[in-house]
Amino acid sequence: MRLAFLGTPDFAVHSLAALLEAGHEIACVYSQPPAPRGRGQTLQPSPVHAFAESRGLMVRTPASMKAEDEIAAFEALDLDAAVVVAFGQILVQRVLDAPRLGCFNVHASLLPRWRGAAPIQRAIMAGDAVTGVQVMRMSLGLDEGAVIATETVRIGPLDTAATLSDRLAEAGARLLPPTLAALEAGTAVETPQAAEGVTYAKKIKTAEARIDWSRPAREIDLHIRGLSPFPGAWFEAPSTKGAVRVKALLSAVEDVSGPAGEVLDDGLLIACGEGAVRLLRAQREGKSPQEAGEFVRGFPLAAGTALA
């Protein structure tokens, strides 16, 4: 089939690679414009952009797919279908209508739960035991289209947004080729989403990343793992040079108690409003992520230390 692919982050690269492996013709890849990255804040292409160029594919990076010239260029591609995976822009009806079979989205949740921008993070933060990935027909409503294919994925007690994202990306890539084949053959079954159980995965805001040690350990653990590695749940620890910001990247709940925010041993066990969390991986500001043992060798947090 002649396809356009619209995607931006690493999560979407898996799907684009699967489409190429299946032998589809990728007429054009769309991705968000290059953005400042790294310490030098130099403009760099998105992961999808870089991967597409490495495969010799045509890439467009419009600031807005609502611009008339971009819509016209998309219509002129004469597509069988378009696949959208974490692209990051809203598509207007003319774009949705342009391909012969329509536009199809790979979404990382079990719809209608967690429509929106951050379904992977919100599923972990809410304590969901199961999530999944689905291929749906796109409509103007936010993630409201009929579902065509589903693969469920369990959320483990040590899953982070990163590890769960990797598994969901692989699941989405597996779903795409057979789903497109069914659409082309006219055998795909499109199931409308249920009216009940709708939730929205709002974009993660920087302000919500700070850890509130007065909350129960279970909630803090979910908060830490849901925001790992980015933006990273964080707290401040005292040092001889003043407060140091520390990102908590992986944790586990333990059934002990103490004053909220107090370090309970020399191995990063921290008391919460109820119970405690043991940090298994952490990152000091300006440093690389470290496992707990390595972290405390370079930056010990002794029992009795109060964290903010």
PEHULIN-V144790 format. One record per helix or strand. SS is the DSSP state (2 for helix, 1 for strand). FROM is the first residue (numbers start at 1). TO is the last residue. If there is no record, write none. Layout:
<<SS & FROM & TO> <SS & FROM & TO>>
This chain:
<<1 & 2 & 7> <2 & 10 & 21> <1 & 25 & 30> <1 & 35 & 37> <1 & 42 & 44> <2 & 47 & 54> <1 & 59 & 60> <2 & 68 & 75> <1 & 81 & 85> <2 & 93 & 98> <1 & 103 & 107> <1 & 115 & 116> <2 & 119 & 125> <1 & 130 & 137> <1 & 147 & 154> <2 & 161 & 185> <1 & 191 & 191> <1 & 200 & 201> <2 & 206 & 209> <1 & 210 & 210> <1 & 216 & 216> <2 & 217 & 226> <1 & 233 & 237> <1 & 244 & 254> <1 & 262 & 263> <1 & 269 & 271> <1 & 274 & 274> <1 & 276 & 284> <1 & 290 & 291> <2 & 292 & 298> <1 & 306 & 306>>
